[in-house]
Amino acid sequence: MFLNALSSALLSGGSLLLSPEIASRAQFGWTISVHIIFASLSVGLAPFVVYFTWKHVRTDDERFTRLQSFWVKVFAVGFVMGTVTGIPMSFQFGTNFPQFAEVAGEMIGGPLAFEAKMAFFLEAVFLGVLLFGRERVSDRTYVFSSVLVGVGAWLSAFWILIVNAWMQTPQGFEMITRNGVEVARLTDPIAAFFTPRMPWMYAHMVNASLISVSLLVAGVSAYIVWKKRDAAAWNSALRLAVLILLVSAPLQAVHGDAYGRHVADTQPQKFAAIEAHYETGTADLHLLAFPNSVDAITDPKAENLVTVSLPGVGSFLASGGDFDAEVLGLNEYEENPPVAIVFWSFRFMVGLGFLFIGLALWGGYLVYGRRLSESVRYLKTMIAASPLGYAALLTGWYVTEIGRQPWVIQDELKTSEAVSSTLTGTEATLTLVGFVVIYVGLIVVALHVLRWLIEDELQELGVEVSNDDRWYGPVPKVIDDD
């Protein structure tokens, strides 16, 4: 939406200032996109940290000592960056969406406070023990600290997703008038905390984070193994990441299928947008879709797409077994989400999901044949695939959030009604630009630190890193010089 507005302004020769609503939505969307990368890093990396810490203490094996030290540092970088990028979002509720904060304050205030006091501080304190306390605490306390760090990361996701799940399927409240404003008053905390969406969203998000981090661990490990085949620690890390991916990638597909059925039951408009289903009736499932015109990219519909579809399968998925079930079309609604973003994001996410299953099966076959480190082609593929888990995670998040539009609280408060009435287009646009610049800088810093850690690890392994093969980001320059 932001790109559409910007391109329209450029083509028309008009002002580049966006409306307060579009700029505020773009600003929050950009902020949470960057934050979610680091937040999911903590969630997905937590099991690895616990395992490596336990093996390091239990066996005193140099492999796990090396891996534990490396990935705890990466976890710390993600934790710091997640904190820095997450704090501004709370302020944006007040600066950009004060009506939302006023209406939903009683509903979201508690979970957000719990996240800070129960999860953030737990994670921060015991991460300090992992980083600086090895010689100061007992082995049992050290391992227990890693467990509490993981619990803190997963608790943080739990409380944040309680808020988001409530916005998707709100319950446990009643609307009352307070000081002349209709606000949501909490009536049933259990119902509000455990909405129909919560278990689906939490399981899907945690597993998506695990997939993303498994690909990252596999990519970093593959790069180091590619540079030094006998790096025992990194062969172990690569094998572990592949085995986790072998379980988590297919599980995500199975869970995603059931999750989609739940979305059809609770948010039929979002389901229709996912399939670009405009006319009420039987819905097909578009496995592949290709636009046959420029308009079809920005406004996909059945008649302007060349598709490979399964007839009636959309109805089957929505109903849980009836190929002829009626699915409400987008034409039944007065306002719809940006269908193109939802439609294409969903297909990009699903396509990557099947790619991950293929990579996992390929890796599992190599593990079974004890040829994982010998397959240069697989090592290079995993290096290239290392950032793709986050691409799938982000596009899945866009389907979830953009697909809910025009509602910020489903069927209760529209996004346009939640934006500050005193915010100007100039203020909103300039702060958007500021957030983009600062957050790009933070991403560059995080990648630089990761590069430094990898180069330092290679040097400790006796591998020289020349200027020609330095690691400059998620996908390094891979040449056949070994």
N, C-alpha and C positions, 0 to 999 in steps of 0.2 A: 504494500500500500504506500509506504514511504517512497519507494522507487517510482511508482506510478505517478504520485503527486509531483515529484521532482522533475521527472521527464516531461510531464504536461506543462509545468511552469517554464521549462527551458524552450520547448517547442513553440509555446505561445508568446514568448518574449516577456512574460509577466514576471512578477516578483517571485523570488525563490523562497519567500517566507511561507511556511506551512501554517495551516490552521492549528489552533491550540489542541484540538482533539487529535488530529493526525500526528502532529509533532510529539504530543505526550504519549500516544500509543507507540510510536516508533522509538521514543526514548526509553520507555519501560521495556519494550520488546528487545531492544539492543542490550540494555543493562542485564536483563535476566538471561539472555542468550550467552553472554560472556560468563556471568556468574554460574550458570548451570554447568559449564564445562569444568570449572574448578570444584564445584560442589559434588558433581558426579564422580570426579577423580577421587575425592575422599571416600565416598560411599563404596565405589568399586575396588579401591585399593586396600580398604580395611581388612578383608579376609587374607589378602596376600601378606600384609604386614603382620597379622596375627600368626599366620603359618610360619613365615620366615623367622619371626622372633622365637616362637616355640622350638623350632628345629635348631636355631642358633644356640639356645640355652640348653636344650636336651642333649644335643650331640657334640656341641663345640666344634662342628665341622666348618672349615674355612669357607666352604661354598655358601653356607647359609649366613655366616657372619658377614660376608661381602654383600649378599643380596639384601639382608636386613638393613645394613647401614645405608645402602644406596636408596632403597625404596622408602625408608623412613624419611630421608631428606626430600625425596620427591613429594611424599605425603605432606611434609611441612610446607613446601612451596605452595601446594594446592590449597592447604588450609589458610595460609596467609592471604593468598590471592582471593580465595573464596570470601574471606572476611572483608577484605577491602572492596571487592565488587558488590558484596551483598548489602552492606550498610546503607548505601544511597537509596536502595529500593524502598526501605521504610520511610525515608524522607519524602520520596516521590508520592507516597500516599497522601501526604499533606500538601505538597507544593503543586502537584498536577491533578490529583484525584481526591480532593477534600470531601466531595459529596459521597464518594464511596466509603471513605474513612468514617464519615459521620453516620451513614446508614448501617455499615457492617462492623463498626468499631467494637461493639460488645461481643460479636461473634468471632472476630479474628484476633482480638487483643490477647486473649488468654493463651491460645496456641503459640503465637509469636513470642510471648513472654516466656512460656515454657521452653521454647526452642533455645532462647538465649541463656536462660538460667539452668536448665536441666541438661541440655545437650552441648551447647557451645563451650561452657566452662568445663564440663567433664572432659571433653575432647582436648581442650587447650592445656589443662593441668597435666593430664597423663601423657600428652604428646611431649611435654617438657621432660617428663621422666624418661621417655624413650630416647630423646635426643641427648640428654645430659646426665642421666642417672644410672648408667650401667654399673659404674663402680661404687655407687652410693646406696643401692638397694639390693635386696636378695634376688636370687633367680626367680623365685615364685612371684615376688612383687613385680619384677620386670615384665614377666609374661602376662601377669594380670593387668598391668598397665596397658599393654597392647590390646587386650580384650576390651578394656574400658574405652580406649580410643576408638575402636571399632563400634562399640555400643553408642558412643557419643555421635559418631558420624551417621549411623543408621537412625538414631533418635532424632537428629536434626532433620533428616529427610521426612521422618514420620510426622513431626509437628508442622512442617511447612506444607506437606501434602494434605494434611487435615484441612488447612485453610483452602487450598486450591480445590480439593474434592468437594468441600462445602459450596464453593462458588459454582461448581459444575452441577451438583445435585443438592441444593440447599434444603435442609429440614431442621427440626428441633428449635424453631423460632416462631415468633408471631410479629406482624408489623403493627406498631403502635405510633401514635403521634406524640412527639416530645419536642416542646418549644416550637411548635408549628411545623415540624419536619417529621416525615414518616421514617422511622428507623426500625431495625430488626432487634427484637428483644429476645434474649436467650430463654427458652422454656424447658429444654431437655438437653443437657450437655452431652449425654451419651449418644443421643440421636444426631446431634450436631457434629460431634467428633467422628462418629462412625457412620458416615453417610453411605448410600449404596455404591458410590464411586470409590471410596477410600481403599478397600482391599484390592480392587483391580488396579488402581493407579499406583499404589505403593509397590505391589509385586512387580508390575511392569517396569516401573522406574528403577527399582533396585537391580533387577536383572539386566536392564539396559545399561546401567552403570557398570555392572560386572562384565558385560560383553565389551564395552568400550575400553575398560582398563585392561582386560585380557588381551585385546588387540594391541594396546599400547605396550604392555609388558612383552608380548610376543614380538612386536616390531623392534623395540630396543634390544631385546635379547638376540633376535635374528641378526641385527646389525653387528653386534659385538661378536657373535659366533661366526658371522661371515668374514669378519676381520681376523678372528683367531679361533680356528675350529676346535681346539682343545680347551677352550675356556669352560671348565667344568661347571662353575656356578651358573653361567648363562645358558649352558645346555640344559641344566636342571630347570631354570626359570622358563625357558622356551617350552619345554615339555609340559610343565605345570600349566602354563597359559593355554596351550593347545587342548589339554585334557579338560580344563574348565570351560573353554569355548565349545568343546564337543558336547557338553551337557547344556550349557546356558543358551546357545544359539537355537537349537531345536525347541527348547522349552519356551523361548520367547515367541516362536511361531505358533505353537499350540495355545499358549496363554493369550496371544494377540487375537487369535480367531474367536475365543470365548469373550474377550474384552470387547471386540467389535459388536458382538451380539448384545452385550450390555449397553453399549452406546446407542444401538438402534432402539432399544427399549426406553432409554431415559432421555436421549437427545436425538430424536429422529431427524431434526433439521441438519445436525452435524453429519449424521450418517448419509443423508441425501447429498450433502456437499462433497463428501468423500468419494461418492460414486458419480458425481455430476448428474444426479437423477432429478429431472425437472418435472416430468409428468407422473402423477400418481398412478400406480399400477405395479405390475410385475417388474422387478429390477434385475438386470443382468450384472454380472461381476466382470469388470474390465481388467483382464490380466495385463494386457499391454494396450497403450493408447498413444496414437500419434496424431498431432494436429495436422489438418489439411489446409490450414490458412493461418495467417497471423492472428486473426480474431479468435481462433480456436485455442490459442495458447492462453490468452487472457480471459476467455469466457468459454471453457470447455462444455460442450453439450453433446448428446448422443448423435445429433445429426451433423456435427462438424468435426468429428473425430474418426480416424480409422482405427478400429479396435480389434483386439483378439479377446473375445468375451466368452464367458460361460453363461448360456441363457438360463435365467431364473435363479442362478446361484446367489445373487444379491438378496433375493427374497428368502432363499433357503437360510442364509446366514443371519438375516435380520429376524426371522421367525423361529429359528431353531429347528428347521426340518421341513418347511412347506415351500416347494418351488413356485407355487402360485400365489403366495401371500402378497397382499397389497402393501406397498411401501409408499409413504407420503412423499410427494415430490416438492422441489423447491418453489414451484409456482403457488403452493398453498400458503406461503408466508409473505408478509409485506416487505420484510427486510431479510437479506441473506448475507452470510459471511462472504469474503472474497473467495469465490469458489475455486478459482484457478490455483491459488496458493495452497488451499486445503487438498485439492484433487492431486496436483503434481507432487506435493510434499509427501502425501501418503504413498504414492507409487515409488518415489525415491527411497523412502524408508523401507518399504516392503522388499524392493529390489535388493537393497543392501543386506537386508535380513537373510534373504536366500543366498546371497554371496557369502555371508558369514558361515552359514551352514555348510556350504561347499568347501570353504577354507578349513573348517573344523574337521570335516570328513577326510579331506586330503591329509591334513596334519595327523589325524588319528591313524590313518593307514601307514604313514611314515614312522610314527611312534611304534606301531605294532611291528614293523619290519626293522626297527632300530636303525633307520636311515634318515632321521630328522635333520641332523646337522650336516649330512652329506648332500642334501638336495639344495643346490645353489638356487635353483628356480623357485623353490618354496621359500627360502630365506628372503630372496628379493621381493617376492610377492607379499610376504608378511610385513616387510619394511614399508612397502608402498601402501599397504592396507592399514597401517597403524593409526592414522587419523580418522578412518572411515566410520569407526564406532560412534564418534562424537557427531559426525555428519548425520548418521541415522538417528541418534538421540535428539538432536536439535530439530530435525524435520518432523519427528514424531511429536515433539513438544509443540511445534507450530500447528500441527493438526489438532492437538488438544485445545490450544488457546485460541487460535484464529477461528477454528471451527465453531467456537461458542458464540462468536459475534452474531448479532449486535449486542449481546448481553455480557455484562461484566459479572453479574449474579444472575444465573439462568432464570428467566421468566420473572425477575423481580426488579432489576435495575440495569438500564442500558448504559453502555460505555459513554455514549454522548451525554447522558445525564450525570455521569460521575465526574466529568472533567471540570476543573475550576472555572468559574464564570468570570473571574478577574484576571486570568492568565491571558496574555497577549500572544499573537503569533510570533512576534519578534522575540519575546522572552523564551517561548517554547522552542523555537528553531535554533536560537543561539545556544541554549543549554544542551539541545540534542547534539549539535556539532561538537560542543565541548566534551560531552560524554563519549562520543565516537573517538575523538582524538586521544583522550586519556586512556580509554579502555584498550584501544589498539596498542598504545604504549605498554600497558600492563601485559598484554599477550606477548609482545616482543620480548619483554623482560623475562617472562616465564619460560619462553622457548630458549632464550639465551642461557638461563640457568640450567635447563635440562641439557642443552648442548655441552655446557661446561662440565656437568657431572659425567656425561658419557665420555667426553674426551679425557677427563681425569681417570676414569675407570680403564680406558684403553691404555693410557700411559702406565698405570699400575700393572697391567697385564703384559707390559713390554711391547706394545704396539705403537709405532710412531704415527702421529697424525700430522700429515702435511697440509699445506694450504690448499692443495688440490682436492683433498677428500675430507675436509672438515664437515661436521654435521650441523647444518644450518636450519633445521626445522623438522617437522614430523616426517618428511620424506627426504632422506639424504641422497646425495649424489652417489649412485652405485655404478662402479666401473669394474671390469674384470681384470683387476691387477693382483689378485691373490691366487 
